[in-house]
Every structure is written in structure tokens, then in C-alpha cells.
Amino acid sequence: MMVFGQLFQEKNNPPYRFHLDEPLMIQQMAKAIFSLLPTLPDQPIAVVCIGSDRSTGDSLGPLVGTKLLEKRCPFFSIHGSLDSPVHAKNLEDTIEKLEADANPPWVIAIDACLGKTDSVGYMTVNNGPVHPGIAVRKKLPPIGDIHLTGIVNVAGYMEMLVLQNTRLSLVMNMADCMSRSIWRAACWHENRQSVLYPSQDTSLSN
């Protein structure tokens, strides 16, 4: 049996950074996510997947949300998918609804971003909120207790066009890696909660 108090005891300081081609990348990203999750017995966790299905580069978040819903991700509630994206027009409403809950969730935010040429293909896991819209110079509210980002293309010039002309293959591969990592971390988290708080029902419906 896993003793979750001792699991992944050795932690690095965030941000964690992973490339698509790294061996065991999904396992390592899952460890990073799991190491940052709260352990309170009554703390709900929400994954907010930000982006638009109308732009290839910006569809990373909705793709992750769709894949997590298909996997029936345990314990975490999922907000944002290809069918129902969380984007610039409804992000504030989404945040307000989450904060208005009687027991507001701890939030994992997912978003695409642009970066340097040699950073394309990297994904990060970091403490604190993500700031959506920076790449395209939009002022949107920050969100997340932790956040995951995927660097889908190069920043610096005509960012909206760059996002729209991002390779779908890259975004799909990132979404697959992120969703599998989150799903694995969610399974570990659910098992840890059942060990730490055996009298609690830690299962949540998405």
C-alpha cells in the first residue's frame, strides 16, 4: 500500500518545467501537480480550462477539459471544454460562480501561452494564478491556486495570428499529456484522501 505522507517526499521548488519529448514526462508532471494539491478533507478542487475552440493555439485549455471529462476525472470538477469553453467573455462569470459557492474550490487553472522559440513544446506547473490574455494584450482577471501552461508558439509579433496558425498536432499532444498527468494526480489525491480521512466520502461528480 502507498503511504501518501511519504510519497514524492523530495520536492523541487516550482515552477516545474517539462518538454513533450522527455521520457516519463507524464509521471513527473503528475508528481508535480500532486505535490501542490491541498489535503484538507472537505476541500473541493476545480480544474478551470481556459481558451477558445475558435483558435488552434488557444484551444489547449478546452481540449484538456474535454479529455478530462471523457476520462471521468476522479474527485476534481471540470470547467471549460470544447462544447462549453471558458474564455475572455465568460471568465469573470466563471470566477464569480466558483467564489460564490458555499465551499469555494481550490483551483487548478489551465491555459496556453506563447514564448521563446526554444521554449515551444514545454509545459509548466507553478504556484499562484495564471494571467489569461497577456499574450494578446487582454486585461483579464487572474485565476488559480496553481496553474499549468503550455507554450504552443512563439511570442513577439501578431500574437492573434500566431495562435490561429499554431500546429494542431502540437496542441493535441500537449492536451493529451496534461490531461493524463492531471488524471493521474487526481487518482493519487483521491487515494490519499481515503487513507488520511477514511470516514469521508471524497468522490465528487463532475
C-alpha distance (Angstrom), angle and dihedral (degrees) to the residues before:
residue distance angle dihedral
M1 . . .
M2 3.80 . .
V3 3.79 115.3 .
F4 3.77 99.4 -147.7
G5 3.79 94.9 -166.2
Q6 3.80 87.0 67.2
L7 3.79 98.3 34.7
F8 3.82 113.4 116.3
Q9 3.78 89.7 -4.7
E10 3.79 93.5 165.9
K11 3.81 107.3 75.1
N12 3.76 131.0 -176.5
N13 3.76 120.4 -146.0
P14 3.83 113.8 -98.7
P15 2.94 141.2 -81.3
Y16 3.76 95.8 78.7
R17 3.80 115.6 -165.6
F18 3.80 127.9 -161.3
H19 3.80 134.6 176.5
L20 3.78 123.3 -143.0
D21 3.81 91.9 -121.0
E22 3.80 97.4 50.7
P23 3.81 114.8 116.2
L24 3.82 113.9 -112.9
M25 3.81 88.4 9.8
I26 3.82 94.8 145.0
Q27 3.80 91.8 51.1
Q28 3.81 91.7 48.4
M29 3.80 94.1 46.5
A30 3.80 90.4 48.3
K31 3.82 89.3 52.5
A32 3.81 90.6 51.3
I33 3.81 92.5 50.4
F34 3.79 92.8 44.6
S35 3.81 92.4 49.8
L36 3.83 90.5 58.7
L37 3.81 98.8 46.2
P38 3.82 121.2 110.0
T39 3.80 119.1 -112.1
L40 3.81 102.1 -155.8
P41 3.82 109.9 130.1
D42 3.80 96.5 -129.8
Q43 3.80 99.2 38.7
P44 3.82 112.8 118.6
I45 3.79 117.4 -152.1
A46 3.81 125.0 -147.2
V47 3.79 128.2 -167.0
V48 3.81 110.3 -149.6
C49 3.80 110.8 -163.9
I50 3.80 109.2 -161.9
G51 3.79 126.0 -160.5
S52 3.78 146.8 70.9
D53 3.79 132.4 -84.8
R54 3.82 88.1 -146.6
S55 3.81 94.3 72.7
T56 3.80 124.2 53.3
G57 3.80 95.9 -143.9
D58 3.79 93.5 42.5
S59 3.81 93.2 49.7
L60 3.81 93.8 80.4
G61 3.81 94.1 96.6
P62 3.83 96.4 47.0
L63 3.81 90.2 46.5
V64 3.81 91.2 52.9
G65 3.81 90.2 48.8
T66 3.81 92.3 49.5
K67 3.80 92.4 49.2
L68 3.82 91.8 48.7
L69 3.80 91.0 50.6
E70 3.80 89.7 49.9
K71 3.80 90.1 50.6
R72 3.84 90.2 49.0
C73 3.79 88.5 -128.1
P74 3.82 108.2 -139.7
F75 3.80 122.9 -120.0
F76 3.84 97.2 -6.7
S77 3.80 124.1 95.1
I78 3.81 114.0 -137.3
H79 3.81 124.8 -139.5
G80 3.81 119.9 -177.0
S81 3.81 128.3 34.5
L82 3.80 140.4 158.1
D83 3.81 89.4 -87.8
S84 3.80 94.6 44.4
P85 3.82 110.6 19.6
V86 3.80 126.0 -170.9
H87 3.80 104.8 -135.9
A88 3.80 143.0 149.2
K89 3.81 94.2 -66.1
N90 3.80 97.7 52.5
L91 3.81 104.6 23.9
E92 3.80 93.9 99.2
D93 3.82 91.3 49.4
T94 3.80 90.1 49.4
I95 3.81 91.7 51.8
E96 3.81 91.6 47.3
K97 3.81 91.8 51.3
L98 3.79 92.0 49.7
E99 3.81 92.7 47.6
A100 3.82 92.1 46.5
D101 3.80 92.1 59.7
A102 3.81 115.2 111.9
N103 3.80 87.6 -120.8
P104 3.82 105.1 27.1
P105 3.80 113.1 -146.0
W106 3.76 128.1 -116.8
V107 3.81 103.3 -114.3
I108 3.79 133.8 -134.2
A109 3.81 107.4 -168.1
I110 3.82 122.3 -157.3
D111 3.80 124.2 -163.6
A112 3.79 142.8 152.3
C113 3.78 120.8 -119.0
L114 3.79 142.0 -178.4
G115 3.80 125.1 -122.0
K116 3.78 146.9 151.2
T117 3.78 120.1 -35.3
D118 3.80 93.4 -107.6
S119 3.82 91.0 49.1
V120 3.81 96.6 60.3
G121 3.80 109.1 115.9
Y122 3.81 94.4 31.6
M123 3.80 124.2 119.5
T124 3.79 126.0 -161.0
V125 3.80 136.7 -155.9
N126 3.78 114.3 -160.1
N127 3.80 143.7 163.8
G128 3.78 120.1 -106.1
P129 3.79 133.2 26.5
V130 3.76 130.0 -38.2
H131 3.81 117.8 -126.8
P132 3.81 105.5 -137.9
G133 3.78 120.8 -153.5
I134 3.81 98.1 25.4
A135 3.80 92.3 119.9
V136 3.81 91.2 57.5
R137 3.80 94.5 35.9
K138 3.81 97.1 -109.1
K139 3.79 120.9 147.6
L140 3.79 105.8 -133.6
P141 3.82 129.9 157.2
P142 3.81 117.1 -93.8
I143 3.80 116.8 -112.8
G144 3.78 137.9 -171.7
D145 3.79 143.0 56.3
I146 3.78 84.6 -132.0
H147 3.79 129.0 4.3
L148 3.78 140.2 -154.6
T149 3.79 121.5 -152.6
G150 3.77 133.8 -175.1
I151 3.81 119.8 -153.5
V152 3.79 101.2 -138.1
N153 3.81 102.7 169.5
V154 3.81 146.9 -9.0
A155 3.81 122.8 -64.2
G156 3.77 128.5 -145.8
Y157 3.79 109.9 69.6
M158 3.84 135.1 49.2
E159 3.79 92.4 -17.0
M160 3.82 96.2 -175.2
L161 3.81 90.7 55.3
V162 3.80 90.9 44.7
L163 3.83 90.9 54.1
Q164 3.79 91.6 48.1
N165 3.80 91.3 51.2
T166 3.80 97.4 46.8
R167 3.82 116.3 128.0
L168 3.79 111.0 -96.9
S169 3.81 90.4 -149.0
L170 3.82 91.2 62.1
V171 3.80 93.4 47.6
M172 3.81 92.8 47.0
N173 3.80 92.0 50.3
M174 3.81 91.2 48.8
A175 3.81 91.7 48.3
D176 3.80 90.2 50.8
C177 3.82 92.4 50.1
M178 3.80 93.9 45.7
S179 3.79 95.3 46.4
R180 3.80 92.8 47.5
S181 3.82 90.8 48.6
I182 3.81 93.0 48.7
W183 3.80 91.5 45.7
R184 3.80 91.3 51.7
A185 3.81 92.2 47.3
A186 3.82 89.2 48.9
C187 3.81 91.2 53.4
W188 3.80 91.2 49.9
H189 3.80 89.8 47.1
E190 3.80 92.8 50.6
N191 3.82 90.5 49.8
R192 3.80 91.7 47.2
Q193 3.81 91.2 51.5
S194 3.80 91.2 50.7
V195 3.81 89.6 51.8
L196 3.82 96.1 45.0
Y197 3.81 95.9 39.4
P198 3.82 107.8 23.5
S199 3.80 92.8 168.5
Q200 3.82 92.6 56.8
D201 3.80 123.5 89.2
T202 3.79 100.4 -135.7
S203 3.80 97.6 177.9
L204 3.80 116.3 113.2
S205 3.76 129.4 -172.9
N206 3.80 117.3 -126.6
